[in-house]
């Protein structure tokens, strides 16, 4: 299936590893021109070199990075057609353990950062006749999660933000959607000190037991692979998703038990 992404200029944030890296690679495989954005310049350079893309190192919570990204696209790549807001992270922290700074950090990362990039990119896409924006959110944004309430609440806000931009720019053929993964077999969960280890420590159990407990909550019976989430994202970036906007696609193995 031709996804119609050849020569499209695409920006992917959080692109040095996990879902973002897989999205960047798959967009490149479709013939797109990809700008990999993240905080690890060495990993970004390696990712971009692997598929002939470009990279920009920086923190998406920096209020000036949207201007740098748009300038790079305009001056080096000819414009912007696709934006994937993927940057994000979380820790296992109960409600009572969350300080004001934790809430501010999650708000900046999950709401303000994607908002600024969409605010910069959407009008330019409209001027070019249309575009695609995909926000990688979380199933935790669709139902309260006690693993990290600040993450859950701000991901819910990001879902609402996606819909606001979708409604605002639909007439300009700028289609804005969200993807809501559940547990993914990425470094967030599996790296040393990641969520699996954090949950094990909190419960006084083993890492394996913590992973088994999380898997038991997923009807599909396993974590998603980053590439599987990337497949959904890339489809929503494509010409084949030409009537999809304002959606929040669950990609969580059936964890969120509702028909929306």
Backbone torsions as a table, in degrees:
resi	resn	phi	psi	omega
1	UNK	NA	126.0	176.9
2	UNK	-79.8	118.7	-178.3
3	UNK	-85.9	-3.4	177.5
4	UNK	68.3	30.0	-177.2
5	UNK	-104.2	-0.4	-179.2
6	UNK	-59.2	128.9	177.5
7	UNK	69.9	4.6	175.1
8	UNK	-71.9	140.8	178.1
9	UNK	-91.0	118.4	-172.7
10	UNK	-123.0	137.8	174.7
11	UNK	-112.3	130.6	177.0
12	UNK	-126.7	121.7	176.8
13	UNK	-93.8	159.5	-175.9
14	UNK	60.8	40.1	-167.0
15	UNK	-98.0	9.8	-177.7
16	UNK	-85.5	-15.3	-177.8
17	UNK	-161.9	172.2	172.6
18	UNK	60.3	-139.6	-176.9
19	UNK	-59.8	-44.3	-177.3
20	UNK	-61.4	-42.2	178.1
21	UNK	-62.3	-43.2	-179.8
22	UNK	-66.2	-38.7	176.9
23	UNK	-61.3	-47.5	179.4
24	UNK	-58.2	-45.3	179.9
25	UNK	-62.7	-43.5	-178.1
26	UNK	-69.3	-36.6	175.3
27	UNK	-63.6	-42.7	176.2
28	UNK	-59.6	-41.2	-179.4
29	UNK	-63.6	-24.2	177.4
30	UNK	-86.6	2.2	178.5
31	UNK	91.4	9.1	179.1
32	UNK	-77.6	160.2	174.0
33	UNK	-101.7	116.8	-166.5
34	UNK	-115.1	133.2	170.7
35	UNK	-103.1	111.3	179.3
36	UNK	-85.6	124.5	-178.1
37	UNK	-119.9	134.7	178.1
38	UNK	-177.7	-175.0	-175.1
39	UNK	-96.4	-10.8	-175.7
40	UNK	-106.4	97.5	-174.2
41	UNK	-62.1	-36.3	-179.2
42	UNK	-66.6	-45.0	179.2
43	UNK	-66.3	-38.4	178.3
44	UNK	-64.6	-44.3	179.7
45	UNK	-60.5	-41.0	178.8
46	UNK	-65.4	-43.9	179.9
47	UNK	-63.0	-46.0	-178.3
48	UNK	-66.0	-42.0	-179.5
49	UNK	-64.2	-30.5	-178.3
50	UNK	-67.3	-18.8	-178.8
51	UNK	-138.3	17.8	175.8
52	UNK	73.5	23.7	179.9
53	UNK	-92.3	-174.9	175.1
54	UNK	-113.4	165.6	176.6
55	UNK	-143.3	156.1	177.9
56	UNK	-140.9	119.8	-179.4
57	UNK	-91.0	130.8	178.0
58	UNK	173.2	168.4	-178.7
59	UNK	-97.4	123.7	-176.5
60	UNK	-66.1	-15.8	177.1
61	UNK	-82.4	-5.4	173.5
62	UNK	-70.2	119.1	-175.9
63	UNK	-60.6	-14.5	-178.2
64	UNK	-99.7	-4.0	-174.8
65	UNK	-70.6	-28.0	178.8
66	UNK	-60.9	-38.4	178.3
67	UNK	-66.1	-38.6	177.9
68	UNK	-65.4	-41.4	179.9
69	UNK	-65.0	-48.5	-179.0
70	UNK	-63.7	-39.8	178.7
71	UNK	-63.9	-41.8	178.4
72	UNK	-61.5	-44.5	178.9
73	UNK	-62.9	-44.9	-176.1
74	UNK	-69.3	-43.5	-172.8
75	UNK	-85.1	-31.2	-175.7
76	UNK	-108.6	-21.6	-171.8
77	UNK	-125.1	-7.7	173.4
78	UNK	93.0	6.0	179.0
79	UNK	140.6	-164.9	177.4
80	UNK	-142.9	131.2	-179.5
81	UNK	-115.5	-29.1	-173.9
82	UNK	-139.6	136.7	173.9
83	UNK	-128.6	126.6	174.0
84	UNK	-116.9	109.3	176.4
85	UNK	-87.5	99.4	-175.4
86	UNK	-115.5	-19.8	-174.3
87	UNK	-57.7	134.8	178.9
88	UNK	175.4	160.7	176.1
89	UNK	-159.5	170.2	178.8
90	UNK	-154.6	164.4	172.4
91	UNK	-134.3	158.6	176.1
92	UNK	-82.8	108.4	-176.3
93	UNK	-149.0	121.9	-178.6
94	UNK	-67.2	162.3	-179.8
95	UNK	-53.9	-45.6	-177.3
96	UNK	-68.4	-19.4	-178.3
97	UNK	-93.1	-6.1	-178.0
98	UNK	-83.0	122.9	175.5
99	UNK	-90.7	167.6	178.3
100	UNK	-54.9	-38.4	-179.1
101	UNK	-64.1	-34.4	176.8
102	UNK	-63.3	-42.4	178.3
103	UNK	-64.7	-42.9	179.4
104	UNK	-63.7	-41.0	-179.7
105	UNK	-61.4	-46.2	179.4
106	UNK	-66.9	-36.7	178.3
107	UNK	-64.2	-44.6	179.5
108	UNK	-63.0	-41.2	-175.7
109	UNK	-76.3	-42.0	-171.3
110	UNK	-96.2	-15.8	-178.1
111	UNK	-121.8	-59.6	-174.0
112	UNK	-66.4	-41.5	-178.9
113	UNK	-62.8	-52.7	177.6
114	UNK	-65.5	-33.4	178.0
115	UNK	-60.3	-46.8	-178.1
116	UNK	-63.4	-40.5	-180.0
117	UNK	-68.2	-41.0	176.9
118	UNK	-65.2	-40.3	179.3
119	UNK	-61.9	-33.7	178.7
120	UNK	-80.9	-37.7	-172.1
121	UNK	-86.0	-39.8	-172.4
122	UNK	-58.0	-46.1	179.0
123	UNK	-62.1	-35.1	178.8
124	UNK	-69.7	-37.8	174.1
125	UNK	-62.5	-42.2	179.4
126	UNK	-60.0	-40.6	178.9
127	UNK	-64.7	-28.1	-179.9
128	UNK	-87.8	1.3	178.4
129	UNK	98.3	3.5	176.7
130	UNK	140.9	175.6	179.9
131	UNK	179.2	-175.5	-178.7
132	UNK	-133.7	137.1	172.2
133	UNK	-128.8	130.0	176.7
134	UNK	-127.2	125.2	177.5
135	UNK	-104.1	120.5	177.7
136	UNK	-83.8	105.2	-176.5
137	UNK	-100.3	-127.9	-178.0
138	UNK	-168.5	149.5	172.4
139	UNK	-61.4	-23.2	176.9
140	UNK	-65.4	-19.9	176.1
141	UNK	-80.3	-13.8	-180.0
142	UNK	-94.4	-19.2	175.9
143	UNK	-150.5	146.3	-176.4
144	UNK	-57.2	136.4	177.1
145	UNK	-122.2	130.6	-179.9
146	UNK	-88.7	-3.7	177.5
147	UNK	-62.4	-43.3	173.9
148	UNK	-155.5	93.2	-176.9
149	UNK	-57.5	-32.7	179.7
150	UNK	-65.2	-40.3	176.1
151	UNK	-63.8	-47.9	-177.9
152	UNK	-59.6	-47.8	-177.4
153	UNK	-65.3	-42.4	-178.1
154	UNK	-74.5	-27.9	173.4
155	UNK	-69.6	-33.8	173.0
156	UNK	-63.3	-40.6	177.1
157	UNK	-63.9	-37.2	178.8
158	UNK	-65.8	-36.6	175.2
159	UNK	-61.8	-43.7	177.5
160	UNK	-63.9	-41.9	178.4
161	UNK	-59.0	-41.7	178.1
162	UNK	-58.8	-42.9	-178.4
163	UNK	-67.9	-38.4	178.0
164	UNK	-59.8	-46.3	178.8
165	UNK	-68.8	-36.0	177.9
166	UNK	-60.3	-46.3	-179.1
167	UNK	-67.7	-35.5	-177.0
168	UNK	-69.7	-37.0	-171.4
169	UNK	-111.8	7.1	-179.0
170	UNK	-59.0	-41.7	-178.0
171	UNK	-65.4	-19.0	178.4
172	UNK	-95.0	8.2	-179.6
173	UNK	63.8	27.2	170.3
174	UNK	-99.4	106.0	-173.0
175	UNK	-95.3	124.9	-174.8
176	UNK	-119.3	123.8	-179.5
177	UNK	-137.2	165.2	176.4
178	UNK	-123.3	150.4	171.5
179	UNK	-118.7	135.2	-176.4
180	UNK	-118.9	88.1	176.9
181	UNK	-72.6	160.8	167.7
182	UNK	-99.3	-139.1	178.8
183	UNK	-69.9	130.2	-177.7
184	UNK	-122.3	140.9	-179.9
185	UNK	-78.1	62.8	178.7
186	UNK	-115.9	179.5	-177.6
187	UNK	-62.0	-26.8	179.0
188	UNK	-54.8	-40.0	179.1
189	UNK	-93.2	-42.3	-164.6
190	UNK	-96.7	-17.4	-178.2
191	UNK	-67.2	157.0	175.5
192	UNK	-58.6	127.1	-177.0
193	UNK	84.5	2.2	-179.5
194	UNK	-75.8	-167.8	-174.4
195	UNK	-59.8	-35.7	179.2
196	UNK	-61.9	-46.2	179.0
197	UNK	-67.0	-39.0	180.0
198	UNK	-63.7	-43.3	179.5
199	UNK	-67.8	-37.7	178.4
200	UNK	-62.2	-43.6	179.6
201	UNK	-64.6	-42.3	-178.5
202	UNK	-65.0	-34.4	-177.4
203	UNK	-93.0	-6.8	-177.9
204	UNK	67.0	38.3	-177.5
205	UNK	-129.8	-171.6	-178.8
206	UNK	-90.2	162.1	175.8
207	UNK	-58.7	-44.8	-179.9
208	UNK	-61.3	-40.9	179.5
209	UNK	-65.7	-38.1	178.6
210	UNK	-64.5	-41.4	178.2
211	UNK	-67.2	-40.1	178.3
212	UNK	-63.8	-38.8	179.5
213	UNK	-64.5	-40.9	179.0
214	UNK	-68.1	-41.9	178.6
215	UNK	-61.0	-35.2	-179.7
216	UNK	-64.7	-17.0	178.3
217	UNK	-86.3	-6.4	-173.8
218	UNK	-104.3	116.7	-179.3
219	UNK	-54.7	-35.1	179.1
220	UNK	-69.3	-19.4	173.8
221	UNK	84.9	15.8	179.4
222	UNK	-161.0	161.5	171.6
223	UNK	-72.7	151.9	171.6
224	UNK	-76.4	151.0	171.0
225	UNK	-87.9	145.9	178.8
226	UNK	-51.8	-37.9	-178.8
227	UNK	-65.0	-29.7	179.6
228	UNK	-69.7	-39.2	175.9
229	UNK	-67.8	-39.9	179.5
230	UNK	-60.2	-35.6	178.1
231	UNK	-58.9	-42.0	179.5
232	UNK	-67.1	-44.0	-179.9
233	UNK	-60.4	-48.0	-176.7
234	UNK	-64.4	-38.1	175.1
235	UNK	-58.5	-44.6	-179.7
236	UNK	-67.4	-21.0	175.3
237	UNK	-79.1	-10.4	-165.8
238	UNK	-97.3	170.3	174.7
239	UNK	-65.6	-24.1	-177.5
240	UNK	-69.3	-17.8	178.9
241	UNK	-101.8	41.5	-169.3
242	UNK	-73.4	-12.0	176.4
243	UNK	-115.1	13.1	-178.3
244	UNK	-103.7	115.5	172.2
245	UNK	-152.0	147.4	-178.3
246	UNK	77.3	11.2	-177.5
247	UNK	-90.5	158.5	174.1
248	UNK	-130.7	90.2	-172.6
249	UNK	-78.3	118.5	173.2
250	UNK	-73.2	133.0	175.3
251	UNK	-136.5	60.3	-167.8
252	UNK	-126.5	20.4	179.3
253	UNK	67.1	18.8	178.6
254	UNK	91.8	10.6	-175.9
255	UNK	-63.4	-43.3	180.0
256	UNK	-83.0	108.7	-171.1
257	UNK	-91.2	71.7	176.3
258	UNK	-153.1	153.9	-177.9
259	UNK	-97.7	71.9	174.4
260	UNK	-141.9	NA	NA
